[in-house]
């Protein structure tokens, strides 16, 4: 349907005016071709009449009164009736005037259609630029962070109480285009984890309270919590997502807070370069793991 509409627009704005102009040129050529013999004859008659008027300016020979009266009546009739060449020129000029008026109307109409096409193209470019600006400005809001300490089901089956940290939060898409959440990279309590999700969030919608593990509870944190002391918790990581153009990108996030018992909210912002802090923590954990392997080896 769009292709058909575009074809009609091109036809009415470009092809049809050209066809009209071609028809006018053809009609003008036919008129000139038809009028050319009569026009040449009219020119010859006009020259003959001019020569006759020039010869009449000389003193005429004596004539009787009857001849003079006849000449006077003939001259009166010639003055009352316009010559044939004059009528031919007037008719040709009217035809040219009509064709010029039609040509002006067609050219003006084509100029108007061209202006409309240029305006539509400019508006389309502006809309495309706004669309790509929205795509490049897509982001995700993360809020309502809450940390929970839960026992691992596998450890419960074996009768042990090794605990894991779980995070609940709200994931919001404030943009007018959909976003697909791919995975979370997190650091929490000395442990790094990657959690794949593949969750699509519609325009201006939110994903409320998803929960996923972020690592084991460290021995030091477990001892302090068992003793009834709060711990300072830091959650930092990256959220990977796919925008409406299918481009994969990511954004950093971080929260911290004081936790006691079996969990609590993380409400404090973390200043500084979050990406740099996250990479430093990852490097420290990787170096610690290498050292442990070297000691055991």
C-alpha positions as CSV (number, residue, x, y, z in Angstrom):
1,X,0.0,0.0,0.0
2,X,2.8,2.4,0.8
3,X,4.5,1.6,-2.5
4,X,1.3,2.3,-4.4
5,X,0.8,5.6,-2.6
6,X,4.4,6.6,-3.3
7,X,4.0,5.6,-7.0
8,X,1.0,7.9,-7.3
9,X,2.8,10.7,-5.6
10,X,5.7,10.5,-8.0
11,X,3.3,10.3,-11.0
12,X,1.3,13.4,-10.0
13,X,4.3,15.4,-8.9
14,X,6.8,14.6,-11.8
15,X,5.5,12.5,-14.7
16,X,2.1,14.2,-15.2
17,X,3.4,17.8,-15.4
18,X,6.0,16.6,-17.9
19,X,3.3,14.9,-20.0
20,X,1.2,18.1,-19.9
21,X,4.2,20.2,-21.1
22,X,4.9,17.7,-23.8
23,X,1.3,17.9,-25.0
24,X,1.4,21.7,-25.0
25,X,4.6,21.8,-27.0
26,X,3.1,19.4,-29.5
27,X,-0.1,21.5,-29.8
28,X,2.0,24.6,-30.3
29,X,4.0,22.9,-33.0
30,X,0.8,21.8,-34.8
31,X,-0.7,25.3,-34.6
32,X,2.5,26.9,-36.0
33,X,2.6,24.2,-38.7
34,X,-1.0,24.8,-39.7
35,X,-0.9,28.6,-39.5
36,X,2.5,29.0,-41.2
37,X,1.1,29.1,-44.9
38,X,-1.6,31.6,-44.0
39,X,0.8,33.6,-42.0
40,X,3.3,33.8,-44.9
41,X,0.4,34.8,-47.2
42,X,-0.7,37.4,-44.7
43,X,2.8,38.8,-44.5
44,X,2.9,39.1,-48.3
45,X,-0.5,40.8,-48.4
46,X,0.6,43.3,-45.7
47,X,3.7,44.2,-47.8
48,X,1.6,44.7,-50.9
49,X,-0.8,47.0,-49.0
50,X,2.1,49.0,-47.7
51,X,3.5,49.4,-51.2
52,X,0.0,50.5,-52.3
53,X,-0.3,53.1,-49.6
54,X,3.1,54.4,-50.5
55,X,2.1,54.7,-54.1
56,X,-1.1,56.5,-53.1
57,X,0.9,59.2,-51.3
58,X,2.0,60.5,-54.8
59,X,-0.4,63.0,-56.5
60,X,-3.0,61.0,-58.4
61,X,-3.9,61.9,-62.0
62,X,-7.0,64.0,-62.8
63,X,-10.2,62.0,-62.8
64,X,-13.9,62.7,-63.1
65,X,-16.1,63.1,-60.1
66,X,-17.6,59.7,-60.6
67,X,-14.2,58.0,-60.4
68,X,-13.2,60.0,-57.4
69,X,-16.4,59.0,-55.6
70,X,-15.8,55.4,-56.4
71,X,-12.2,55.5,-55.1
72,X,-13.4,57.3,-51.9
73,X,-16.0,54.6,-51.2
74,X,-13.5,51.8,-51.8
75,X,-11.0,53.5,-49.4
76,X,-13.7,53.8,-46.8
77,X,-14.5,50.1,-47.0
78,X,-10.8,49.3,-46.8
79,X,-10.5,51.4,-43.7
80,X,-13.6,49.9,-42.0
81,X,-12.6,46.3,-42.5
82,X,-9.3,45.1,-40.9
83,X,-6.9,43.3,-43.3
84,X,-6.7,39.5,-43.4
85,X,-3.1,39.4,-42.1
86,X,-4.2,41.3,-38.9
87,X,-6.9,38.7,-38.1
88,X,-4.3,35.9,-38.6
89,X,-1.8,37.5,-36.2
90,X,-4.5,38.2,-33.5
91,X,-5.6,34.6,-33.6
92,X,-2.1,33.3,-33.3
93,X,-1.3,35.6,-30.4
94,X,-4.5,34.4,-28.5
95,X,-3.4,30.8,-29.0
96,X,0.1,31.6,-27.7
97,X,-1.4,33.5,-24.7
98,X,-3.6,30.6,-23.8
99,X,-0.8,28.1,-24.0
100,X,1.5,30.4,-21.9
101,X,-1.2,30.6,-19.2
102,X,-1.6,26.8,-19.1
103,X,2.1,26.4,-19.0
104,X,2.4,28.8,-16.1
105,X,-0.4,27.0,-14.2
106,X,1.4,23.6,-14.7
107,X,4.8,25.0,-13.7
108,X,3.3,26.6,-10.6
109,X,1.5,23.4,-9.7
110,X,4.7,21.4,-10.1
111,X,6.6,23.9,-7.9
112,X,3.9,23.5,-5.2
113,X,4.1,19.7,-5.4
114,X,7.9,19.8,-5.2
115,X,7.7,22.1,-2.2
116,X,5.4,19.6,-0.5
117,X,7.7,16.7,-1.3
118,X,10.7,18.6,0.1
119,X,8.8,19.4,3.2
120,X,7.7,15.8,3.7
121,X,11.3,14.6,3.2
122,X,12.5,17.2,5.7
123,X,9.9,16.1,8.2
124,X,10.8,12.4,7.6
125,X,14.5,13.1,8.2
126,X,13.7,15.0,11.4
127,X,11.5,12.2,12.6
128,X,14.2,9.6,11.9
129,X,16.7,11.7,13.8
130,X,14.4,11.9,16.7
131,X,13.9,8.1,16.5
132,X,17.6,7.4,16.5
133,X,18.1,9.9,19.3
134,X,15.6,8.0,21.4
135,X,17.4,4.8,20.6
136,X,20.7,6.2,21.6
137,X,19.2,7.7,24.8
138,X,17.5,4.4,26.0
139,X,18.3,3.5,29.5
140,X,17.0,1.5,32.4
141,X,16.1,2.6,35.9
142,X,16.9,0.3,38.8
143,X,15.3,1.0,42.2
144,X,14.0,-0.6,45.4
145,X,17.2,-2.7,46.1
146,X,16.7,-5.2,48.9
147,X,19.2,-7.7,50.1
148,X,18.1,-11.1,51.6
149,X,20.1,-13.9,53.2
150,X,18.7,-17.3,52.3
151,X,19.9,-20.9,52.8
152,X,20.8,-22.8,49.7
153,X,18.4,-25.7,49.0
154,X,21.2,-28.1,48.2
155,X,22.9,-27.4,51.5
156,X,19.6,-27.9,53.3
157,X,19.3,-31.3,51.8
158,X,22.7,-32.2,53.1
159,X,21.9,-30.7,56.5
160,X,24.3,-27.7,56.3
161,X,23.5,-24.0,56.6
162,X,25.7,-22.4,54.0
163,X,23.8,-19.2,53.0
164,X,23.5,-17.1,49.8
165,X,22.8,-13.5,49.2
166,X,19.7,-12.7,47.1
167,X,18.8,-9.3,45.6
168,X,15.3,-8.0,44.9
169,X,14.8,-4.9,42.9
170,X,12.5,-3.0,40.4
171,X,13.6,-2.7,36.8
172,X,11.9,0.1,34.8
173,X,12.0,1.1,31.2
174,X,11.1,4.9,31.1
175,X,11.7,5.2,27.3
176,X,9.0,4.9,24.6
177,X,10.7,1.9,23.0
178,X,11.1,-1.7,24.3
179,X,14.2,-3.0,26.0
180,X,15.4,-6.5,26.6
181,X,17.3,-7.2,29.8
182,X,20.1,-9.8,29.0
183,X,22.1,-10.3,32.2
184,X,23.4,-8.9,35.4
185,X,27.1,-8.8,36.4
186,X,27.4,-8.2,40.2
187,X,29.9,-8.0,43.0
188,X,28.6,-8.4,46.5
189,X,30.3,-9.5,49.8
190,X,33.5,-10.6,48.0
191,X,31.8,-12.7,45.3
192,X,31.2,-12.0,41.6
193,X,28.3,-13.5,39.7
194,X,26.7,-13.4,36.2
195,X,23.0,-13.9,36.0
196,X,21.3,-14.3,32.6
197,X,17.7,-13.2,32.3
198,X,16.4,-12.5,28.7
199,X,13.5,-10.4,29.9
200,X,11.8,-7.9,27.5
201,X,10.3,-4.8,29.2
202,X,7.7,-2.7,27.2
203,X,7.7,1.0,26.7
204,X,7.3,2.9,30.0
205,X,6.7,-0.3,31.9
206,X,8.5,-1.9,34.8
207,X,9.5,-5.4,36.0
208,X,8.7,-5.5,39.7
209,X,10.7,-7.4,42.3
210,X,12.8,-9.9,40.3
211,X,15.1,-11.8,42.6
212,X,18.4,-13.5,41.8
213,X,21.5,-14.7,43.7
214,X,24.5,-12.5,43.9
215,X,26.9,-14.7,45.8
216,X,27.7,-16.8,48.9
217,X,27.7,-15.2,52.4
218,X,31.3,-14.8,53.4
219,X,32.5,-16.4,56.6
220,X,33.3,-13.0,58.1
221,X,29.8,-11.6,57.3
222,X,28.1,-14.7,58.6
223,X,30.0,-14.5,61.9
224,X,29.1,-10.8,62.4
225,X,25.4,-11.4,61.6
226,X,25.2,-14.5,63.9
227,X,26.7,-12.3,66.6
228,X,24.0,-9.7,66.0
229,X,26.2,-7.1,64.4
230,X,25.3,-5.3,61.2
231,X,27.6,-5.4,58.2
232,X,28.2,-2.7,55.5
233,X,27.1,-4.2,52.2
234,X,28.2,-2.9,48.8
235,X,26.4,-4.1,45.6
236,X,28.0,-3.0,42.3
237,X,27.8,-4.3,38.8
238,X,26.6,-3.9,35.2
239,X,23.2,-4.4,33.6
240,X,23.4,-5.6,30.0
241,X,20.5,-5.0,27.7
242,X,19.4,-4.8,24.1
243,X,17.8,-1.7,22.7
244,X,15.1,-1.4,20.1
245,X,17.6,-1.5,17.2
246,X,19.0,-4.8,18.4
247,X,22.2,-3.2,19.7
248,X,23.6,-4.7,22.9
249,X,24.8,-2.2,25.5
250,X,25.2,-1.9,29.3
251,X,25.1,0.5,32.1
252,X,26.7,0.4,35.6
253,X,24.8,0.5,38.9
254,X,25.7,0.5,42.6
255,X,24.0,0.7,46.0
256,X,25.2,0.2,49.5
257,X,23.7,0.0,53.0
258,X,23.8,-1.5,56.5
259,X,22.4,-5.0,56.8
260,X,21.5,-7.0,59.9
261,X,19.8,-10.3,60.6
262,X,18.5,-11.8,57.3
263,X,18.8,-8.7,55.1
264,X,17.7,-5.2,54.5
265,X,17.4,-2.4,51.9
266,X,20.3,-0.8,50.0
267,X,19.5,2.8,49.7
268,X,22.7,4.8,49.5
269,X,24.3,5.9,46.2
270,X,27.9,5.1,45.5
271,X,30.0,8.1,44.2
272,X,32.8,7.9,41.7
273,X,33.4,5.9,38.5
274,X,31.3,2.8,39.0
275,X,32.8,1.0,36.0
276,X,36.4,1.5,37.3
277,X,35.4,0.4,40.8
278,X,33.7,-2.8,39.4
279,X,36.7,-3.7,37.3
280,X,39.1,-3.2,40.3
281,X,36.9,-5.5,42.4
282,X,36.8,-8.1,39.7
283,X,40.6,-8.0,39.3
284,X,41.1,-8.4,43.0
285,X,38.8,-11.5,43.1
286,X,40.6,-13.0,40.1
287,X,44.0,-12.4,41.7
288,X,42.8,-13.9,45.0
289,X,41.5,-17.0,43.2
290,X,44.9,-17.4,41.4
291,X,46.7,-17.1,44.7
292,X,44.5,-19.8,46.3
293,X,45.1,-22.1,43.4
294,X,48.8,-21.5,43.6
295,X,48.8,-22.4,47.3
296,X,46.8,-25.6,46.8
297,X,48.9,-26.6,43.8
